[in-house]
């Protein structure tokens, strides 16, 4: 990085210095993350009487004349740099330069005009000191459905306009302390109150994610002298079960519960049946015993004395009462 960039890092200031041919020099700091795209604005409209030249670390990388008879970018320029191949784009209306997958360095703009004094602007582009793994962690997000994800801008107290896009649809915007979320119907239908903006950083949080939220999210940071475009890739994985499979599982669960209830009912019925059979056997046993006792008592009655007969009659009466009581209880048990 050049001395100028180190001196002006994270600062933005304008210095006016007298010169015979240069009206002034703007120095602007731009902080980017590797992989970002940045557009450096000239702040002028070309009038076909100006030559615009861009330099990176004193190497000319782009040029445009007012009448468009001479244009070049990256290796097309006379002393162009191979590292910018296919990564530079010039706006022919303003002369602004867009660099994709931006490299840190000192970018200098020189405007030579026939109708007014010439102008210079220096952009000190600095990169976040993060590793490739950390960069991927910031820009590539993977999660399961239902989880939340935060897309971090890496900016503290933003003073520029920050706009979020999802698949080319604007979904959120923050300007100072003012913010807008899902201003169109398509956005509202897709996200349904799942978006939240951090007013301190401009970071975007998506809650209760769904598979339909997978895709490319673009953050556009717009300043007066530059635009930064940062791309986030979000991948939301579903549970792996289709709606048909989920419905089948629910149906199987219902059948399982019904089968369990049937088994319980059958066991209860069998137990009640066994109890009834036992009570029947007890009642039959009582009846058989009383008949045998009666026969024995009648066979021996002729050999007993009158006193014994009277005693036997009393015992028989008592036995008959007990038998009746046992039979009544057995009948009640059977009915139950």
C-alpha positions as CSV (number, residue, x, y, z in Angstrom):
1,X,0.0,0.0,0.0
2,X,1.3,3.5,-0.8
3,X,2.3,6.1,1.7
4,X,-0.8,8.2,0.8
5,X,-3.1,5.3,1.5
6,X,-1.5,4.6,4.9
7,X,-1.7,8.3,5.8
8,X,-5.4,8.6,4.8
9,X,-6.6,5.2,5.9
10,X,-10.2,5.3,7.3
11,X,-10.3,9.1,6.8
12,X,-12.1,11.3,4.3
13,X,-10.8,14.8,3.8
14,X,-10.5,17.4,1.0
15,X,-7.4,19.4,0.6
16,X,-7.2,22.5,-1.7
17,X,-3.8,23.4,-3.0
18,X,-3.0,26.1,-5.5
19,X,-1.6,24.9,-8.8
20,X,-1.2,26.3,-12.3
21,X,-3.2,23.5,-13.8
22,X,-4.7,21.5,-11.0
23,X,-7.7,23.0,-9.2
24,X,-7.5,20.7,-6.2
25,X,-7.1,17.2,-4.9
26,X,-9.7,15.1,-3.1
27,X,-8.5,12.3,-0.9
28,X,-11.1,9.7,0.0
29,X,-10.7,6.5,2.0
30,X,-12.7,3.4,1.1
31,X,-12.6,0.3,3.2
32,X,-13.5,-2.9,1.5
33,X,-13.5,-6.7,2.0
34,X,-11.7,-8.9,-0.5
35,X,-14.2,-10.0,-3.1
36,X,-16.2,-6.7,-3.0
37,X,-16.9,-4.6,-6.0
38,X,-16.4,-0.9,-5.7
39,X,-17.3,2.0,-8.0
40,X,-15.1,5.2,-7.7
41,X,-17.1,8.2,-8.8
42,X,-15.5,11.2,-10.7
43,X,-18.3,13.5,-9.6
44,X,-18.5,15.1,-13.1
45,X,-20.3,14.6,-16.3
46,X,-18.1,14.4,-19.4
47,X,-18.7,17.0,-22.1
48,X,-16.5,15.6,-24.9
49,X,-13.8,18.0,-24.0
50,X,-12.2,16.1,-21.2
51,X,-9.6,13.3,-20.9
52,X,-10.1,11.0,-17.9
53,X,-7.3,8.8,-16.7
54,X,-7.2,6.3,-13.9
55,X,-4.0,5.0,-12.2
56,X,-3.4,2.3,-9.6
57,X,-0.2,2.8,-7.6
58,X,1.1,5.1,-10.5
59,X,0.2,2.6,-13.2
60,X,-2.4,3.7,-15.7
61,X,-5.2,1.2,-15.8
62,X,-8.0,3.0,-17.6
63,X,-8.5,6.0,-19.9
64,X,-11.4,7.7,-21.7
65,X,-11.4,10.8,-24.0
66,X,-14.4,13.1,-24.2
67,X,-15.2,12.1,-27.8
68,X,-14.7,8.3,-26.9
69,X,-12.0,8.1,-29.7
70,X,-9.6,6.6,-27.1
71,X,-10.7,4.2,-24.4
72,X,-8.8,1.4,-22.6
73,X,-9.0,-0.6,-19.5
74,X,-6.6,-3.1,-17.7
75,X,-4.1,-4.7,-20.1
76,X,-5.5,-2.7,-23.1
77,X,-3.8,0.4,-21.8
78,X,-0.3,1.2,-22.8
79,X,1.2,0.4,-19.4
80,X,-1.8,-1.6,-18.1
81,X,-1.6,-4.2,-15.4
82,X,-2.3,-7.8,-16.0
83,X,-3.9,-8.3,-12.6
84,X,-6.9,-6.2,-13.6
85,X,-7.8,-8.3,-16.6
86,X,-11.6,-8.3,-17.1
87,X,-12.2,-6.6,-13.8
88,X,-12.5,-3.0,-14.8
89,X,-15.5,-1.1,-16.3
90,X,-15.7,2.6,-17.3
91,X,-18.9,4.6,-17.3
92,X,-18.7,6.7,-20.5
93,X,-21.1,9.2,-19.2
94,X,-19.2,10.1,-16.0
95,X,-15.9,8.4,-16.3
96,X,-16.5,6.5,-13.0
97,X,-14.5,3.3,-12.6
98,X,-15.9,0.0,-11.3
99,X,-13.5,-2.6,-10.0
100,X,-14.8,-6.1,-9.3
101,X,-13.0,-8.3,-6.7
102,X,-11.3,-5.1,-5.6
103,X,-7.6,-4.9,-4.8
104,X,-6.3,-2.6,-2.1
105,X,-4.2,0.3,-3.2
106,X,-4.0,3.9,-4.2
107,X,-6.3,4.7,-7.1
108,X,-5.8,8.1,-8.6
109,X,-8.2,10.0,-11.0
110,X,-6.9,12.7,-13.3
111,X,-9.2,14.8,-15.4
112,X,-7.7,17.1,-18.1
113,X,-10.2,19.6,-19.5
114,X,-9.9,22.1,-22.3
115,X,-12.7,24.3,-20.9
116,X,-11.9,24.3,-17.2
117,X,-9.1,23.6,-14.8
118,X,-7.9,20.1,-14.4
119,X,-8.9,18.0,-11.4
120,X,-7.4,15.2,-9.4
121,X,-8.9,12.8,-6.8
122,X,-7.2,10.1,-4.9
123,X,-9.0,7.0,-3.5
124,X,-7.2,5.1,-0.8
125,X,-8.7,1.6,-0.9
126,X,-7.9,-0.5,2.1
127,X,-9.0,-4.1,2.7
128,X,-10.2,-5.7,5.9
129,X,-7.4,-7.8,7.4
130,X,-9.2,-11.1,7.4
131,X,-8.2,-14.6,6.2
132,X,-9.9,-16.4,3.4
133,X,-11.6,-18.7,5.9
134,X,-13.0,-15.7,7.9
135,X,-14.1,-14.0,4.7
136,X,-16.0,-17.1,3.6
137,X,-17.6,-17.3,7.0
138,X,-18.9,-13.8,6.7
139,X,-20.1,-14.0,3.1
140,X,-21.3,-17.7,2.9
141,X,-24.0,-18.8,5.3
142,X,-25.5,-22.2,5.6
143,X,-28.2,-23.2,8.0
144,X,-31.2,-25.5,8.6
145,X,-34.8,-24.4,8.1
146,X,-36.1,-22.6,11.1
147,X,-32.7,-21.1,12.1
148,X,-31.8,-17.4,12.0
149,X,-28.9,-15.9,10.1
150,X,-27.3,-12.4,10.3
151,X,-25.5,-10.9,7.3
152,X,-22.9,-8.6,8.9
153,X,-21.9,-5.4,7.1
154,X,-18.7,-4.9,9.2
155,X,-19.6,-1.2,9.5
156,X,-20.0,0.7,12.7
157,X,-22.4,3.7,12.8
158,X,-22.9,3.9,9.0
159,X,-23.3,7.4,7.6
160,X,-23.9,6.2,4.0
161,X,-27.0,4.8,2.4
162,X,-27.1,1.0,2.8
163,X,-29.5,-1.0,0.6
164,X,-30.1,-4.8,0.7
165,X,-31.2,-6.8,-2.3
166,X,-32.3,-10.4,-2.7
167,X,-32.2,-11.7,-6.2
168,X,-32.3,-8.1,-7.6
169,X,-35.3,-7.2,-5.4
170,X,-34.8,-4.5,-2.9
171,X,-35.8,-5.8,0.5
172,X,-34.4,-3.3,3.0
173,X,-32.8,0.2,3.2
174,X,-31.2,2.2,6.0
175,X,-30.3,5.9,5.8
176,X,-29.0,7.3,9.1
177,X,-31.7,6.6,11.6
178,X,-34.4,5.9,8.9
179,X,-35.0,2.4,7.6
180,X,-37.4,0.6,5.3
181,X,-38.1,-3.1,5.1
182,X,-40.1,-4.9,2.4
183,X,-41.8,-2.0,0.7
184,X,-43.2,-4.2,-2.1
185,X,-45.7,-7.0,-2.2
186,X,-43.3,-9.7,-3.5
187,X,-40.9,-9.1,-0.6
188,X,-43.7,-9.2,2.0
189,X,-45.0,-12.5,0.6
190,X,-41.6,-14.1,0.7
191,X,-40.2,-13.0,4.0
192,X,-43.4,-12.3,6.1
193,X,-41.9,-10.1,9.0
194,X,-38.8,-12.2,9.1
195,X,-36.3,-9.3,8.4
196,X,-34.7,-7.2,11.0
197,X,-32.2,-4.3,10.5
198,X,-29.5,-3.3,13.0
199,X,-29.5,0.5,13.0
200,X,-26.0,0.7,14.4
201,X,-24.4,-1.4,11.7
202,X,-26.9,-1.9,9.0
203,X,-26.6,-5.7,9.4
204,X,-29.6,-7.8,8.2
205,X,-31.0,-10.7,10.2
206,X,-33.4,-13.2,8.7
207,X,-35.4,-15.2,11.3
208,X,-37.1,-18.5,11.0
209,X,-35.5,-19.2,7.6
210,X,-37.1,-21.3,4.9
211,X,-35.7,-23.0,1.8
212,X,-37.1,-20.2,-0.4
213,X,-34.8,-17.8,1.4
214,X,-31.7,-19.4,-0.3
215,X,-30.0,-17.2,-2.8
216,X,-27.8,-14.2,-3.3
217,X,-28.1,-11.2,-1.0
218,X,-26.4,-8.0,-2.2
219,X,-25.4,-5.1,0.1
220,X,-25.0,-1.8,-1.6
221,X,-23.2,1.0,0.4
222,X,-23.6,4.3,-1.4
223,X,-21.4,7.3,-0.5
224,X,-20.9,10.6,-2.2
225,X,-17.6,9.4,-3.9
226,X,-18.0,5.6,-4.1
227,X,-20.3,2.6,-4.1
228,X,-19.4,-0.7,-2.5
229,X,-21.2,-3.9,-3.5
230,X,-20.9,-6.9,-1.2
231,X,-22.4,-10.3,-2.1
232,X,-23.6,-12.8,0.5
233,X,-24.6,-16.4,-0.4
234,X,-27.2,-18.0,1.8
235,X,-28.1,-21.7,1.7
236,X,-31.0,-22.9,3.7
237,X,-31.4,-26.7,3.9
238,X,-34.7,-28.3,4.6
239,X,-35.3,-31.2,7.0
240,X,-35.1,-33.7,4.1
241,X,-38.7,-34.8,4.4
242,X,-41.3,-33.9,1.8
243,X,-44.8,-32.9,2.8
244,X,-46.1,-36.3,1.6
245,X,-43.6,-38.1,3.8
246,X,-44.5,-36.0,6.8
247,X,-48.2,-36.7,6.2
248,X,-47.4,-40.4,6.0
249,X,-45.6,-40.3,9.3
250,X,-48.5,-38.5,10.9
251,X,-51.0,-41.2,9.5
252,X,-48.8,-44.0,10.7
253,X,-48.6,-42.4,14.2
254,X,-52.4,-42.2,14.3
255,X,-52.8,-45.9,13.2
256,X,-50.2,-46.9,15.9
257,X,-52.2,-45.1,18.6
258,X,-55.4,-46.7,17.4
259,X,-53.8,-50.1,17.4
260,X,-52.5,-49.6,20.9
261,X,-56.0,-48.6,22.1
262,X,-57.5,-51.8,20.4
263,X,-54.9,-54.0,22.2
264,X,-55.7,-52.4,25.6
265,X,-59.5,-52.9,25.0
266,X,-59.0,-56.6,24.0
267,X,-57.0,-57.3,27.1
268,X,-59.5,-55.7,29.3
269,X,-62.3,-57.7,27.7
270,X,-60.4,-60.9,28.1
271,X,-59.7,-60.2,31.7
272,X,-63.4,-59.5,32.3
273,X,-64.3,-62.7,30.6
274,X,-61.9,-64.8,32.7
275,X,-63.4,-63.2,35.9
276,X,-66.9,-64.1,34.8
277,X,-65.9,-67.7,34.1
278,X,-64.3,-68.0,37.5
279,X,-67.4,-66.7,39.2
280,X,-69.6,-69.2,37.2
281,X,-67.4,-72.1,38.3
282,X,-67.6,-71.0,41.9
283,X,-71.4,-70.8,41.7
284,X,-71.7,-74.2,40.1
285,X,-69.4,-75.7,42.8
286,X,-71.6,-74.3,45.5
287,X,-74.7,-75.7,43.9
288,X,-73.1,-79.2,43.5
289,X,-72.0,-79.2,47.1
290,X,-75.4,-78.3,48.4
291,X,-77.1,-81.2,46.5
292,X,-74.6,-83.8,47.8
293,X,-75.0,-82.6,51.3
294,X,-78.8,-82.8,50.9
295,X,-78.6,-86.4,49.6
296,X,-76.4,-87.5,52.5
297,X,-78.6,-85.8,55.0
298,X,-81.8,-87.4,53.5
299,X,-80.1,-90.9,53.4
300,X,-79.1,-90.8,57.0
301,X,-82.2,-89.0,58.4
302,X,-84.0,-92.3,59.0
303,X,-81.3,-93.6,61.3
304,X,-81.2,-90.5,63.5
305,X,-83.0,-89.8,66.7
306,X,-85.6,-87.1,67.0
307,X,-83.1,-84.8,68.7
308,X,-80.5,-85.4,66.0
309,X,-83.2,-84.8,63.4
310,X,-84.1,-81.5,65.0
311,X,-80.4,-80.6,65.1
312,X,-80.0,-81.6,61.5
313,X,-82.9,-79.5,60.5
314,X,-81.5,-76.5,62.2
315,X,-78.1,-77.0,60.5
316,X,-79.8,-77.5,57.1
317,X,-81.7,-74.3,57.6
318,X,-78.5,-72.5,58.4
319,X,-76.8,-74.1,55.4
320,X,-79.6,-73.2,53.0
321,X,-79.4,-69.5,54.2
322,X,-75.7,-69.5,53.6
323,X,-76.1,-71.2,50.2
324,X,-78.7,-68.6,49.1
325,X,-76.4,-65.8,50.2
326,X,-73.5,-67.3,48.2
327,X,-75.6,-67.8,45.1
328,X,-76.9,-64.3,45.3
329,X,-73.4,-62.8,45.5
330,X,-72.3,-65.0,42.6
331,X,-75.2,-63.9,40.5
332,X,-74.3,-60.2,41.1
333,X,-70.8,-60.9,40.1
334,X,-71.9,-62.5,36.8
335,X,-74.2,-59.6,36.0
336,X,-71.3,-57.2,36.5
